[in-house]
Amino acid sequence: GQKVWVHCVVNARVSAFVYHYLRYVQGLDDDAARTELLRKWLPQMDDVWREFLALPRDLILGEG
């Protein structure tokens, strides 16, 4: 129930966290949750972050 400020120097990695928030907390579909910043970062994103984006809801929300 608390607000959390998420930040990174280049504002790229934070977009991955915002994506999960929009998907799993706000209930947006995949396309709607992909912000413009995330779309710009995707072409150069490394495998670690691609795997992070693919994590299922239960792992992100700590339900599993």
VENVEN-V870842 format. One record per residue. N is the residue number from 1. SS is DSSP state (helix for helix, strand for strand, loop for the rest). PSI is psi as a letter, one per 30 degrees, with the letter a starting at -180 (NA if undefined). OMEGA is omega in degrees with one decimal (999 if undefined). Layout:
BEGIN
n=N ss=SS psi=PSI omega=OMEGA
n=N ss=SS psi=PSI omega=OMEGA
END
This chain:
BEGIN
n=1 ss=loop psi=g omega=-179.2
n=2 ss=loop psi=l omega=173.3
n=3 ss=loop psi=k omega=-180.0
n=4 ss=loop psi=k omega=177.0
n=5 ss=loop psi=k omega=179.6
n=6 ss=loop psi=k omega=-175.8
n=7 ss=loop psi=k omega=169.4
n=8 ss=loop psi=l omega=-173.7
n=9 ss=loop psi=e omega=-176.7
n=10 ss=loop psi=g omega=179.8
n=11 ss=loop psi=g omega=177.8
n=12 ss=loop psi=e omega=-177.3
n=13 ss=helix psi=e omega=179.0
n=14 ss=helix psi=f omega=179.8
n=15 ss=helix psi=f omega=176.6
n=16 ss=helix psi=e omega=176.8
n=17 ss=helix psi=e omega=178.2
n=18 ss=helix psi=e omega=176.7
n=19 ss=helix psi=e omega=179.9
n=20 ss=helix psi=e omega=177.3
n=21 ss=helix psi=e omega=-179.1
n=22 ss=helix psi=e omega=-179.7
n=23 ss=helix psi=e omega=-166.4
n=24 ss=helix psi=f omega=177.3
n=25 ss=helix psi=e omega=-179.5
n=26 ss=loop psi=f omega=175.0
n=27 ss=loop psi=g omega=177.6
n=28 ss=loop psi=l omega=175.3
n=29 ss=loop psi=l omega=-174.3
n=30 ss=helix psi=e omega=-176.6
n=31 ss=helix psi=e omega=-179.3
n=32 ss=helix psi=f omega=-178.2
n=33 ss=helix psi=f omega=-179.9
n=34 ss=loop psi=j omega=-179.6
n=35 ss=loop psi=l omega=178.5
n=36 ss=helix psi=e omega=178.8
n=37 ss=helix psi=e omega=179.0
n=38 ss=helix psi=e omega=178.8
n=39 ss=helix psi=e omega=-179.9
n=40 ss=helix psi=e omega=-177.8
n=41 ss=helix psi=f omega=-174.5
n=42 ss=helix psi=e omega=-177.3
n=43 ss=loop psi=f omega=-179.5
n=44 ss=loop psi=g omega=-178.7
n=45 ss=loop psi=k omega=178.1
n=46 ss=loop psi=l omega=-174.4
n=47 ss=helix psi=e omega=179.7
n=48 ss=helix psi=e omega=-178.2
n=49 ss=helix psi=e omega=175.1
n=50 ss=helix psi=e omega=176.7
n=51 ss=helix psi=e omega=177.5
n=52 ss=helix psi=e omega=179.0
n=53 ss=helix psi=f omega=-177.3
n=54 ss=loop psi=f omega=-178.9
n=55 ss=loop psi=k omega=-179.4
n=56 ss=loop psi=l omega=-177.2
n=57 ss=helix psi=e omega=-175.2
n=58 ss=helix psi=e omega=177.5
n=59 ss=helix psi=e omega=179.7
n=60 ss=helix psi=e omega=-176.6
n=61 ss=loop psi=g omega=178.0
n=62 ss=loop psi=h omega=-178.1
n=63 ss=loop psi=f omega=-173.4
n=64 ss=loop psi=NA omega=999
END
